Amino acid sequence: MSAINATELLRQFKYNGVTLDCPGLEFSPAEVKDIYTNAYPELTNAVIEGPVQTGDKLVYEFRRAVGTKG
């Protein structure tokens, strides 16, 4: 028999080509978005995509909501 190893995946957030650190696992992705809204005001209306597993990371991406003005 072989042992099963459980590995905790790290979370990573991306926005507009910038990798943003995870402020803590106690925060939901929506709360992380709210935290980063102070530095990136355009995140206010962004959508959260993911997570996508990349190696040992779960990557979430914040994307600006596409819409029409007027």
ZISUL-V895614 format. One record per residue. RES is the residue in three letters. SS is DSSP state (h for helix, s for strand, l for the rest). PHI is phi in degrees with one decimal (none if undefined). OMEGA is omega in radians with two decimals (NA if undefined). Layout:
RES&SS&PHI&OMEGA ; RES&SS&PHI&OMEGA
This chain:
MET&l&none&3.07 ; SER&l&-108.0&-3.13 ; ALA&l&-79.9&3.06 ; ILE&l&-99.4&3.12 ; ASN&l&-100.4&3.08 ; ALA&l&-96.5&3.13 ; THR&l&-119.0&3.09 ; GLU&l&-78.6&-3.14 ; LEU&l&-84.0&3.08 ; LEU&s&-82.1&3.08 ; ARG&s&-101.8&3.09 ; GLN&s&-137.0&-3.13 ; PHE&s&-121.3&3.14 ; LYS&s&-128.5&3.06 ; TYR&s&-149.1&3.04 ; ASN&l&52.2&3.11 ; GLY&l&82.9&-3.13 ; VAL&s&-103.8&3.05 ; THR&s&-89.8&-3.11 ; LEU&s&-108.6&3.13 ; ASP&l&-68.4&3.05 ; CYS&l&-78.9&-3.12 ; PRO&l&-74.0&3.12 ; GLY&l&155.7&-3.11 ; LEU&l&-69.1&3.13 ; GLU&l&-73.7&3.14 ; PHE&l&-96.3&3.05 ; SER&l&-72.0&3.08 ; PRO&h&-55.6&3.11 ; ALA&h&-66.2&3.10 ; GLU&h&-69.1&3.07 ; VAL&h&-62.3&3.10 ; LYS&h&-58.6&3.12 ; ASP&h&-62.3&3.12 ; ILE&h&-61.5&-3.09 ; TYR&h&-80.2&3.12 ; THR&l&-63.4&3.09 ; ASN&l&-62.3&-3.14 ; ALA&l&-85.7&-3.11 ; TYR&l&-129.6&-3.06 ; PRO&h&-56.7&-3.13 ; GLU&h&-68.1&3.08 ; LEU&h&-70.0&-3.12 ; THR&h&-50.0&-3.11 ; ASN&h&-105.7&-3.12 ; ALA&l&-74.8&3.04 ; VAL&s&-102.5&3.14 ; ILE&s&-105.0&3.09 ; GLU&s&-112.2&3.09 ; GLY&s&107.9&0.29 ; PRO&s&-88.1&3.01 ; VAL&s&-117.5&3.14 ; GLN&s&-79.3&3.09 ; THR&s&-128.4&-3.07 ; GLY&l&62.6&-3.14 ; ASP&l&-98.5&-3.10 ; LYS&s&-123.4&2.93 ; LEU&s&-103.4&-3.04 ; VAL&s&-103.9&3.03 ; TYR&s&-106.2&3.10 ; GLU&s&-125.1&3.04 ; PHE&s&-93.0&3.12 ; ARG&s&-122.1&3.08 ; ARG&l&-61.5&3.10 ; ALA&l&-66.8&3.14 ; VAL&l&-94.0&-3.14 ; GLY&l&-160.6&3.12 ; THR&l&-110.7&3.09 ; LYS&l&-87.8&3.01 ; GLY&l&116.7&NA
